[in-house]
Amino acid sequence: MLTRRTRRPRGSAIVAAIGLLVAVALGPATGSVVRAADPLAPSGQRTTTRDVPEVLRGGLRVLASDRLASREHRTILGELITREGRFGTEVAVTIRLDGAADAGSVSRLARTGARVVNIGSRTVEAYLAPDALSALASLPEVRSVRAIPRHRPSYVSLGVSLHGASSWQTAGINGAGVKVGIIDVGFGGLVARLGTELPSTVHARCYAEVGAYTSDVSACDNGEVHGTAVAETVADMAPGVELFIANPISMLDTQQTVAWLTSNGVRIINASWSSDYLFEGPGDGTSPYPDSTYALVDQAVAGGALWVNSAGNMGDAGWTGSWADADADGLLEWSGSDELNRITLAAGDEVAVAIRWADPWGAAANDYNLQLLQGATVVAAGEDLQAGAGDPFEILEYTAAVTGTFAIRIVRAAGAPTTRMQLLVYGLRDTVSYQVPAGTLPAPADSANPGMVTVGAVNVASPGTIEPYSSRGPTVDGRIKPDLVAIDCAPTTVTAFFCGTSESAPFVTGAATLILQVSPGLAPAQLAAQLRSHTVPLGSPVPDATHGWGRLDLGSAPIAPAGGLAFSYPPTGAVAGAQLTGQPAIRIVDVGGNTVSTGSSSTATVTLALGSNPTGATLACDAGLSKAAVAGIAHFTGCSIDKPGAGYTIGASMPVLPPVVSAPFEILAEGSSLPLTISSSAGTITWPAGVTLAGLFAPIPASSGRLIEFQRSLDGIRWTAIGSGTTDSAGLAGLANQPTTSVRYRAFYAGAPDLPAATSYPITVTVRQKLALSASVRPPRTITVGRTVTFTSTVRPPPGDLPRAKVTFVVYRRLGTSWVLFRRVDVLTDTAGRARFSWRFSRTGSWYVRARAMATPYVAASAWSPVARYDVR
């Protein structure tokens, strides 16, 4: 399982990694922060005094010290997410506020030097220089400041048949039409597998630093293959799935990623990771903090997506028990009189150790400290202060410098003994010497949201036996978790053995994709219940807190048998020899009238023939009168009847099913006018302009009060109703519409006892894109030679699910009296319609830059933007 520590710092690990920093005597930053003289405090705000350990957490208070040697300073920075700012290295931090992150608070943070990149409800993420940490910590509204750590994966198909997906795929159920999101740490090798192991197209939101992302899928390839293995597992189960991937770095990045996924119609989100904090609340599946991993789950489910989370790999690396201290020395006795819980680490191993105890969150009055020892030396510690306002929680991280045995020790620093102490250790190759498998679920695997499922692991070689490292419930409030288990250690093309609950989760995600294809109306909680019902029971009783409801087993494919045929679009009349105004489309339906979109019947061949044929005419279609259905619908094109006459019908047939016959329609003599026509107020528009459609219905005799339906289509085959209007005394009906792509429109009259159905021939309205060009240095401007300017083109309308436009940037330089093209660059827009281009003006003279969005199959090219001119000196 991948652990994404998006919220807890690497501070203690930093201290441990350089060894001697445990003993560093901190300078002024270790004392009290006196707020009375704070020049940034808002007017009228009561100032307080708060100790630095309550504000700068873990290694940040060490980094803020003025006692560090330059080598030690560089070592700490090497452990953190950093970037180069205007005045040197800046550290990525999470700032938690006492109140809302409003404009005033954000402004005061910025005045300390913080470069804010993400804003949550009570959390802000920013980059700032280490020497600005103390000023930031002195703000009255700042509750805590923690470093944003780097993400690290941990790895502790055959599952397709074992979990029952093979029969579903054979029946034509492959996940087509279902959108699935994967949030992970990295997608190494993914691009090379597009079109083979993975779908040919994958939508991406790839982060290079906190708050900055691109839609270029190759940017998610940071060398880490964990996410690619997850994606491959999902695609093995559901090869027709539409995948969305993202590798957010921070918590607020992840919030925005979830919003991106649900706004794009993603129905399932896979999270093969746990919280960076390990614990984020009291253990009842909730958190007091709005910017928590539990909030991510709630956000996704509220947006219509099932959240599938791995249970975690800490089943043999956790412990739960009450406080025991027979010798009253303030140290927890794990078993008997042993005050040390031992672990074995190899050189370079990275571990995180966290404890949680039974105090109220946000008001912990009992203070415990967490220590990691090598021999008698404390090499890492978690020693945040709990004095009535903190959380009952400590965490440390450590990177082993040498191979050896280490020990975990818990110290009661102040307050009463707790009735429940919990330990989790992430990253172990082995186990803790004293372990209790129950209650080892990290956040958010114990979420109380009914729209989330938690997945444990059984080994592919022994699928009836729980993996010893698979984390288990019950939750602190007694709920059953995990919900179910699936196999792990099945091979992928990027890793020979993908072990851990990280692989189990995407098997369940793939199964959910197949179920959702068959039953697209399921809400997240209903889909979760369906997954629990598709299991083979394991353990006793069922369910239990080890296996949940059992091992994933989809069983037989639920295919409704075809029961008949129905016209999706009925044929309507035309002039003899010309294409029918309504081209036939026939659905294969079950007894309930629902389209049979999967199974062998969904691709059966449908044949057309004239039913009633009053004049001995011939029916012809472009590809012949027989056509194989696609997903249960057979679309015929170019169909015509060669002789005029009234009362024609067309019949459709398929082996073993009863035929269907259309309503009667009329074929007019050559030179006749059609009874229904459509026109538009404009043939070409620039977005966001709209058009007014006019349908003219002029049968003989003319009739008012007829309902005319207006339809639109991207391909001229599949039509969707967009509204309707009633004809006036002149036979006119109108409708306003604002298209976002170039589109075909037609008008349709359904028919009545006194008049047959009618359809107009389609018209096309071309939509031209609109482009706005902005620059990091606003033109016109005189700039110095060597200056780099970044240009951003924002193209509207956004592409949504359609192909993205390329933006052509051109750079011109003035030579004498002429402007000469110096460079032309094409940049693909992201899913938000933005394209960026940076240009370094390396020569003096007059220059300009402009841009144009090029045409796609669905929208026309934009006009050229106004020029951005610069005089370079």
N, C-alpha and C positions, 0 to 999 in steps of 0.2 A: 504494500500500500504506500502511496505517496503521501508524505506529510508536508503540507504547505503551511509554514509558520507565518501566516500573513499578519499576525498581530503581536506576538510576543517577541521580545528582543533576543539577540544573540549575546547580550551583555555578559552574562556569567560565563558563557563559553569563551568570550574574548578574554576575560580575566584568566580563565584556565589555560587558554592556548598559549599565553606568554608566561605562565607560571608565576613569575615574581610579582605580577601586578596584584595578587591577593594581598600582598603586604605593603603596597604603595600607600603612603600616607597622603591622603587627599588634602589639597590646599583649601582656599576659601570656599570652594564649591561644596564642601562637606558640612558646612555649618548651617544655621538657619538663614532663610531668605527673608529679609525684612522688607515688607511691601510699602511701608509708609512713604518712602522717598521715590517710589516707582514713577518715573516720568511718563510711562505709557498707560498708567491706570486711568480708566475712564472717569470723567468728572463725577463726583458725588459717590463713587463706589467705595464701600468700606474695605480697607486693606487688612490683610491678615498675615500671620507668620506661619510658614509651612516648611518643614524640614526637606532638604534636597532629596533624600531617599523616597519621599512621597511624590516627587515630581520627575527628576531624572532617574530613570530606572536602569538597573543593571550596569552594563559597560558604558553607558552614556555619561554617568557621573564620573567614571574614570577618565573618559575622553575629555570631559570639561575641565579636568584638573590641570594646573600649570606645573605639576611636578613630573610630567612624563618626559622621558628622553625621546628624541626624534625617532629612533628605531622602534620604540614601543608604540609611539603614535602611529607609525606606518603599519605596524602589525595589526593594531586594532582596526584601522581603516580597511585593511585588506580583508577583514571578515565581514564587512558591511556592504550594503548597496550604496554606491557613490556615483557621482558624476562631477565633471569639471565645470565649475561655475566661473563667473567673471573674476572672482578674487581667490580662486583656488578650489580645492576639493570640497564638495558638499555631500552631506550624509542624508540618506532618505530616512525620515522619521514619521511615526504616527503620534499625533498630538490629541489626547483626550481632554475635553473641556468639561467644566462643571455644569455649564449650561449649553444653550443652543449655539451652533456655529453660524452666527449671524454676521452681517456685513461688518459691524463694529469689531467683533472679535477677530475676524479674519484680517481686518486692516491692522489691528494691533499686532497680530502675529507677524504680518509682513514687515512692520516697522522694526522688528528685531533682526531682520535679515532673512526670514523664512520665505522661501519661494514656493508658494502654495500651488499644488498640482491637483488635489482632489478635496472635495468638501462633502462631508456626510452630515447627519443630523447633530451629533455631538463629537464628531471626529474630523480631524483635518490631517491630510498627508502632505508633506512638504520636504524640500531639500534645504539644508542650511549648513553653514560653515560650523565646525566644532567650537570655535571661539564665540559663537553666538548662542550656545546652548544655555549658559547661565542667564543671559538676558531673557531668553524665551521662558525659562523656568520661573522667572520672577514675576511673570504676569499673573494677576489674581485669578483669572478664569482657567488657567492651565492646571488640570488635575494630574496628568502624567505625560511623559514623553518617552517613547520607546523607539529603538531602531527597528526598521523593517528588515527582516532577515532574508537571506537567499533561500530559495526553495531547494530541498534535497529529496530525491526519490529514494525509495528502499524496495528492493525486490526480495522477498523472502523466498481450423481447430477441430481438438477432439471433442470439445464440449458441444458442438452443433448437434451431433447425433445423440449424445448422452442426455442432453436436455430436451430432446424431442423436436428440435427445429427442422430436421431433415424432411419430415413428412409435411410440414407446413410449406416449406420451400417447394417441394414436389407438387403441392397443390396450387402453386402460383402465389403463395403469400410470402413476400420477400421484403416487406417494409416499405414498398413504394408509396410515395406520397406522405410519408411521416418524416418530420424534421427532428433531429436529435442533436443536442449540444454536448460537447465534451470540454470541460474545464480541467486543464492539466498544466504540468510544469514545462513541458517541451515536446516537440514533435519531430525529432530527428529522423531523417529518412522518409518522411511522409510523402514529399513531392515525388520521389522516385517510385512510389507505390500507387500513385493515382492512376486509375484505369485498369489496375490489375488486382492487387489485394484490397484496394479501396475504391470508392466511386471516382469517376473521372474528374468531378468537380467537387471541391470542398470550400465552404465559406469560412473566412478566417478573420480573427481579431488578434493580432500578434503584437506583444509588448516588448520593447527594447529597454524601456525604463519606466518608472512609476509615472502614470498619467499620460503616456505617449504610446500610441499604437498605430498599426497600419493594417490594411486588408490584404497585403501581399502574403500569401500562404507560406512562401519560402522563408519569411522572416520568423516564423514559429520554429524553424529548425535551428535550435541552439545546441545541437549535439546530443541532447537528452532524448531517449527513445521511449520513455514511459508512456507518453500520450499517444504515440504511434501504435504501441502495442494495445492500448485500450481501444483506439479507433479500429484497429484490425479485428479485434475480438467482436466489437459491435457489428462490423460489416460481415464477419463470418456468419453471424446469426441472422442478420437482415441485410443481404447484399443490395437491396433496392433502396436503402435508407438515404436520406439527404442529410449530410453531416455539416455541422458548424463547430469549429474548434477555436479555442482561445487559451492563452497562457498569461493571465493577469498576474501581476507581481504583488500588489497590495490588496487590502480588504476593500477599499473604495474602488480600485480597479475592478475587483470581482463583482461588486454591486452593479457597476455600470455594464459589465459583461453580461450579467444575468438579465438586465433590462434590454440589452441588445438582442439576446437570444429570444426572449419572450415576445419582443416587438416584431421579430421576424417569423413568428409562428412556431417556434420550437416547442415541442410537446413533452420532451423527456430530456433531462439534464443528468449526465453522468459525472460523479465526483469521486474519483478513486483517491481520496486524500482526506485528511482530518485537519482540525484547527492547528494553527501554529502554537496555540496556547495549551493544547491537549484538553484542558478544562476551560470552559467559558461561562459556567453557571453552576448552580447547586446540584445538578445531576437529575433534575426532573424534566429535562428536555427543553428548558427555556434559559434565557439570559437576561440580566437586567440592562444590558447594553444594546442600543438599537443598531450598532454597527458590529454585529457578531455573525458567526457562521450560521447560527440558528436563524438570524434575520434573513440571510441569503436563501435558506430553505423556504421560509415564509414568503419571501418576495417571489420566488420562482413559482410556488404553488398558486399564489394569488394571480400570477400571470398565466395560469393554465398549464403549467409544466409539472410533470412528475419528477421528483428529485430522487435519484438512485445513489446511495452513498455506501462505500465500502465500510465494513464494520471496524477495521483496524487490525493491526498485527501485534497486539500487545496482550494476547491471552495468557502467555507465559512470562510476561514482563510487567505484571501488576500485582498489587496487594491491597486488601481492604481489611481493616480491623479497628478495634477500639484502642484507646491510649493505654499502654502498659509501661509502668516505670517503678518496679518493685524497690529499687535501690534509691529512688528519689533524687537521681542526679540530673534530671531534666532531659534525658535521652530516651527515645522510644525503644522498647524491647520488642523486636520483631517476633522472636520465638524463644521461650525460656528467658534466659538472661542476656541473649545475644543482641547487642545494640547496633550491629552492622548487617546490612543486606548487600551481599557481594555480587559483583558482576565482573566478567572478563572482557577486556577490550584489546584489540590489536592496534598497533601503531597506525594512526590515521583514521581510526573509527570515530564517528561523530554521534553523540547521543544527546538526547534531551530527557531530563528528569523533572517530573512535576508532582506536586502533592496538592490535595484539597481536603479541607476538614469541615466539620458540621457547624459552621458559623453563618450568619446571614451575610449575603453578598452586598458589598457597599457599606457594611457596618460591622466588620469583623473586629472584635475586641480582644481575641486571644491570638497571640503572636507566636508563630512557629517559623523556624529557619530550616533550610534544606542545605545539606552539605554533601560533597563528593570527596572522598579521601583516597589517597594512594599511600599506603602505610599510615603514618601518623600525620601526614600533611594534607591540609585542605587544599585541593586543587581547583575547586569551583564551588560556588555557593549561590543560593537564592535567599536574600535576606531583606525583602521589602518589609516595610513597617506596617503592622496591623495594630491600630490603636483606636478603633472605634469608627474608622471611616474607610478602611481598606477592604480588599477581598480576601477570603480565606483560601489563599492560593500562593504557591511559590513555584518557580521554574528555574532551572539552570541548564546550560548547554556546555558541552565539553568536547574537545578534539584531543584524542589520546596522542601524546608525544611518543610513548613507548608502549610495547605490549606488556600486559600485566593484569593483576587483580586489583580492582577498585572496590570501594564500599560506599553505600548510601547511608547517611545518618540524618535523623530528624531531631531537632532541638526545640524544646518548648522554652521560648524566650520569656514569655509573660502570659498570664491568664490561666484559665482553668483547663484541665485535661479534656480533650474532645471525645465524644462518643463514637465518632467515625473518622478515621484517617484513610485516605485513598492515595495510592502511588501508581503512576504510570511511567514507564521508561520506553522511549522510542529509539530505534536504531540499533538494538542489540542483535548480535549474531547468535548469542546464546540466551540463557534465561537468568532471572534474578534467583538468588539462592533460596529466598522465601517468597513464595508466590501464592496468590489466590486468584484463579482464573475468573471467577464471577465478578462482575462490576468493572470490567476493563475497557469499556467503550469510551473512546475520546469524543469530543464534540466535533461535528454535530450528529454523530451516529446514534445518539440517544434522543434525537429530536422528538417532540410530542406531536409534530404536525402529521395528520393522517395522510397527507399527500406525499410523504417520503417513505421509501423502503430502505432498510439497512441489510446488507448482504455479508454473511460470513462465508468461510471457505472450507471445502472438503477436497482432499487430494484426488487428482484425476485417476491415480492408480488404485485408490481405495475410496470410492465416492460415498461410502456409507460412514466414514470416520471423519470427525471434525479435525481440522488442522490444529495442532497444539497452540500455535500462535494466533489463531483466529479469536478476535476479541468477543467478549460475551456480556450479556446482561445478567440479571435484570437491571433496570435503571434504578436510581435511588428511590423513586416514587413507586417502584414495583411493577412497571410495565415490561412486557415481553419484547426484547430485542436480542438478536437480529430478527428480521421478519422471515427470512429464508436463507438458505445457503446455496452456493453453486461451486463448481470445481475451480481449482487453480492448478498451476504448474503445467498447463497445456502449452505447447510451443506456439510461437508466432514467427514471422519471418525476420523480426528484428531482435528477438531474444529466444534462445533455445528453450528456456524454462522460465515462464512468466509466473512466478509464485507469489502468493499473498492474496489478500482480499481485493487488491487492485484489479486482478483479473476476474475474480468472481463477480464483481459489480457489473462490468460491461456485458457479461453473459446475460445477466438479468435485464440490463438495458436493451439488449438485442431482442430478448423475448417480449419485453413490453412494447417494442416497436412493431412486432408481428401482431400482437393482440390489438394494438391501436389501429393498425391498418384494417382489420376486420371490423372493429367497433370504434370508429373515429369519434363518437360522441361521448366516450368515457371521460369523466372528470378525473383529476389526479388521484383523489382518494378512492374512486371506483377502480381505477387501473391498479392501484396498490393492492386492493382487495382481490382483484383478478389474479395478480401474481401469487399472492398467498394461497389461492385456491388451486393453482397449477403447480403442485408440489407432490413429492413422494415423502410420506412421514418418516422422520428419523427421531430417535430418542424416545423418551417417555417421561412425563406425559407429553401429549402433543396439543398445543405448542409448548416448547420449553425455551429457556434463555440461552441455550447453546446453539440449537439448530433452527429456532423459530418454528415455522409451520412445516419445515422439511426442505428437501433438495428440489430445486427447480426441475419441473418436468411438464412440458407443454402438452403432451398427450396427442391425441388425434387432431388433425386439422379440422376446424369447424367450417365446413363448406356447405352453404345452402344450395340444394339442387336447382338447376334451371327449370322453370315452370312454364315459360312462354316467351313471346316477343312483344315489343311495344315500340311505337314510333316516338323517338325523342324529338325529332323535327318532322312534321308531316310534309309530304310533297304538296306544293301549291302550283297554280297554273302559270302559263307563259304563252308566248307566241310560238306557233308551230316551228319546230326546228331549232329554237333557241333554248338555252339552259332553263330548266325549271327554276322559278323564283325561290322555291324552297327545296333544297336538295335533301333527299331522304337520309335519315340517321335512325338506325334501329338498335334498341336496347335488348339485351338478353336479361330476363327478369326472373326472380323467384316467385313463389305463390303470393307473396306480400307486395309484389310490384317493385321490389328493390333491385337495382342493377347487380347482376352477379359478376363482380369485378375480378374474382380469383378462381382458380381451378381450371380444369380442362374446358369446361363449357364457355369460359370467358373469352376463349380465343377460337371458338368454333366459326365455321363459314356460314354466312347468311347470303341467301340468293333472292334477287328481286325479279318480279315479272308483272306485266300488266294484268290487273284483275278484270275490271269492266273495261272493254275496248270497243266503243261504239263505231269506230270507223276503220278497224283493221290496221291500226297504227303500229309502229315499232318503237319500243323503249330502248334507248342506248345510254350507256354511262362510260366515262373516260377509261376506267380500269376494268370494264366488263360488268356483268350483272351479279357476280359472286365476289364476296370480299370477306376476309377473315376479320373477326372482331378484335379490338384492342381494349383490354380491361372491360369487356362486356358490351362494347358499343361498336357497331359497324357504320362508318361514315362513307357515303357514296358521293362522288363529285362528278360534275359535268354531265348530269343526266338530262335527257331531252326526249320529247315525243314529236314525231315528224308530221302528224296530221291534226288539223283543228277538229274540235268536237267537244261536247259537253258530257259530263258524267264519267270521266276517266277515274279509275282507282289503280293503286299500285299495291301488290301483295308482297310480303316478305316471308320466307320460309327457312327452316333449319331442320335437319334430321331429328326425329323423335319428338319434336315440339309442334304444337298447333300453329298454323300460320296466322299472320295478322294482315288486315287489309286497311288501307287508308280511307279517309273521307273523300267523297267525290270532288273533283276539281275540273276546270275548263281550260282547254287549249284554244287560243284565239288564232284567227287567220293572220297570215303575214301582213304587216303594215298596220295592224291594230295597235291601240294604246292599252297599256296595262292599267288595271283599275287602281292600283296602289303604287305610289311613287314617293321617294324621299329626297329631300334637299337639305343643304346646310348653309348657314349664314357665311361660312368661310371654308375654303378648301385647305388652307395652310394657316396655322396659328403659332405664336410663340408662347410657350408656357409662362405664366399660368392662365392665359386667356381661355375663354370657353367658346362654345358654339351654340347656336339655337337650331334645333332640328325641326323640320316641317314635314309631316306626312300628309299627302293628298290622296284621299280615298274618293274615287269618282266612278262608282259603278253606275250602271244604267238600269233603272232611274237612280239619281243621286239620293243620298240619305244622310241625315245628320244623326248625332248621338251614338255613333259607332266608336267603340273602344279600340284604339290603335296602340299596340305595344311596340316600343322602340328597343332594339337589341344591338349589342356591340360584339365584335370579334377581333382577335388579333390575327388569326390565320384564315378567316373566311370559311372555316369548317365548324368550329365550336362557337355557339352563340349564347350570350347571356342577356337576360332582360335587364334594362336600366331604368325603366319607368314607362309611363303610359299617358295618353291624352285622349280626350273625346272630341270627335269631329264636330265642327260648327256647321252652319247651313251651307257653307261652300265646300264642305268635305275636308276641311283642314284641321289638323291636330298638331300641337307643338310640344317641345321639351327642350329645356336647357341642360347642357352637359359640359363638364370640364375634363377633357381627356388628359391623361398623363403620358400616353404613348400615341403614336400614329395608329389609327384605328379604323375599322370598317363599321358602318352603321347600316341598319335596315329597319323597315317598318313591317309589322305583322298584324294581320286581322284574323282572329281565331275562327270566324265563321258564325253563322246563325241559320235558323231554318229557312230564311228567305234569301240568304246570300252565302256563297261558298267562301272558304278561307282564302286569304290572299297574302302574298308576301312581295315586297318591293325588291328590285335588284339593289345590291349594296352600293354605297358610296364610300369614298375614303377621305378622311381628314388627316392631314400630315401635321404632326406636332414637332416644332423646332425647339431644341434645347436652349436654355438661357444660361449664360456664363457670367460670373462676376470674378474679377481678378483683384486680389489684394497683395500687398507686399509688406515685408518686415520693415522696410524703410519706405515711408510714404513718398511717392513721386508727386510733382517733379522735384528733384533734389540734386544738389551738388554734393558729391561724395568723394572720398579719397580713394586713390588707386589701391587695389587689393581688397576692397570691401566686398563681402559676400551678402547678397540679398536673397531671401527666400520668398518665392512667389506662390500663392495659393489660389487655385482656380476652384470655385464652388459651382458645380453644375446642377441645374434643376431642370426637370424633376429628378429626385434621387432614383437610382436604378431599381431598388427593391430586389425582387428575385430575377429580374431580367439582366441581360448582358450589360456590363459596365462600359461606359464610354471612355475612349482615349482622348486626352487633351493634348493638343499640339502647342507647345511653347516655341516661339521664334524670338531670336535675339538679333537685332539689327544694329550696325555701327555706321556712323556717318563718315564717309570718305569724300572729301571735297564737298561737292553740292549734292551728292547722291547718298541714299541709304542702301547699304549692302547687307544681305543676309549673312550673318556670321555663324549662327548655330540654330538647328531645328531639333527638338527633342519631343518624343511622344511619351506620355505618362498615363498609365491606367488609373482611373478614379477608384477610390475605395467605395465601400457600400453606402457611405454617406454622401457620395458624389463629389468628394474632394480629391484634387491632385496637387502635389507639391513639386516645385522645381527650384533648386538653388543655383545661383550663378555668381561666380567671382569675377568682378570687373578688374581684369589684370592689366588693362591698358587705358591710357588717358583718352579723352575724346567724348563725343556725344553718342549715347546709346539709347535704345528703347527695347522693351519687351512687351509682347502681347500674346494672347492665347485664344484658342478656339476649340470647342468640343466637337469631335468628329462624329459622324453619323453611326448609328448602330442599326441592327435590323428593325428596331422598334421606334426610333426617334431620329429626326433629321439633325444635321449639324447646326450648331449655334452660329450666330454672327461673330466676327472677330471682336475681341474686347477692345476698349480704348487703350491706347499705348501708355506704358509706364516709362517715362523718360528720365534719364539721369545724365548729368554732366560730371565726368570723372576727372579729377585733378590730382 
